[in-house]
Amino acid sequence: MEHSINIITREFKADPFPFYALMRAEKPVCCVTVPGMGKAWLVTRYDDVAAVLKDSRFAKNPLNASEQPWLPAFAKPLQRNMLDLDEPDHARLRTLVHKAFTPAMVERLQERIQRIADHLLDAVEAKGSMDLVRAYALPLPLTVIVELLGIPGQDRDRFHRWSKALVKTPTRLNMVFALPSLMAFMRYLRQLFRQLRSAPQEGLLTALVQVEEAGDRLSEDELLAMAFLLLIAGHETTVNLISSGTLALLQYPDQLERLRADPSLIKSAVEELLRYTNPLETTTPRYALEETTVADVTIPRGALVLAAVASANRDATQFDDPDRLDITRQANRHLAFGLGAHFCLGAPLARLEGQIAINTIVHRLPHLRLAVPVESLRWRATPVLRGLEALPVRW
Ligand code: HEM
């Protein structure tokens, strides 16, 4: 079985949890194939996942790896993003934007996010059906991150087309097809930076452009990589929380009814939906700086390691009855946002978006139901992320 399991097929994505349960029981560190990445060491138990994420011997910078992922030369600047870097660069970059994502700052977006959610539902309510991904779960976080960065609204849809091409399976062939999107995206951002330098606007990008101009805290490559990371991380994940989260509630009508009856449950409900659905199935790659032992398995120096947070989040040593959705679950120490130095910067924003989006749809559309059999739903064949291609619903 070594290396033979491909963990990013649509079939695997639809229900990876039996495989993870088997691995936790029998092979807590196993080798899998990830197209475009090659062989990866997959860590599946809660305690081991938490330990790997806190262990600086598992580095993020691919320059520390023995086999480096293929990237065309023009795209190399994008590697200068905080998620692909180790200390001290990582902390320097994270500090530059950290303030914009604190719970207090994010709380100020509450009314605006609510208006976006209501506006999206106003547009479809009379129709009686929609693809929830396209009409609701995607445009909501995309609009929020675009506005937060201060990017002209009319460019929103172009971003998603580009970013969708980029998060596809990173096979060489897909990479080749994605190159025009990548180039267009980078060209667009560089042009925007030029505009913002001469005519500053509201928003985080203008602030970053000014930091870049002011001195040595942010290089031009890092500015580009930062904008790129925030745009992609800011919506490709939350779309999955809102869509897979709504699907999970539709599959557990008793939980859905509880939430309808008591909206104050939304905070614990969203934590449980994060744990249960796993918008990120594994973390992004880490590389072993030295030979390291995890769960009695020796991981060689330079090996690519993936921490399966989706598996950790269903580990019975940490969660009672882990395969059951319980929106009132207490002490829910899930790892959906990762752990350690790279813990999700956008967690407060993602939580607020998830809470508003799910509460709004559940209360405004009391007859919401799936419009197709659940088995016919298609999951995206992407590494790292876990999400639906489309979610047809009616009411
Ligand atoms: C439900 C939604 C989200 C989930 C489940 C999620 C999950 C994660 C996880 C697991 C990581 C760590 C990856 C690793 O260690 O390899 C991460 C990092 C990150 N996330 Fe999120 N995320 C979400 C939404 C957001 C949003 C809305 C933003 C807004 C900009 C964001 C920005 C980031 C950034 C910048 C990092 C890198 C942090 C660092 O390297 O220090 N995320 N996210």
Boltz pocket constraint, residues with backbone or C-beta under 6 A from the ligand:
constraints:
  - pocket:
      binder: B
      contacts: [[A, 82], [A, 83], [A, 84], [A, 90], [A, 94], [A, 145], [A, 229], [A, 230], [A, 231], [A, 233], [A, 234], [A, 235], [A, 237], [A, 238], [A, 241], [A, 279], [A, 280], [A, 282], [A, 283], [A, 284], [A, 285], [A, 335], [A, 336], [A, 337], [A, 338], [A, 339], [A, 341], [A, 342], [A, 343], [A, 344], [A, 345], [A, 346], [A, 347], [A, 349], [A, 350]]
      max_distance: 6.0
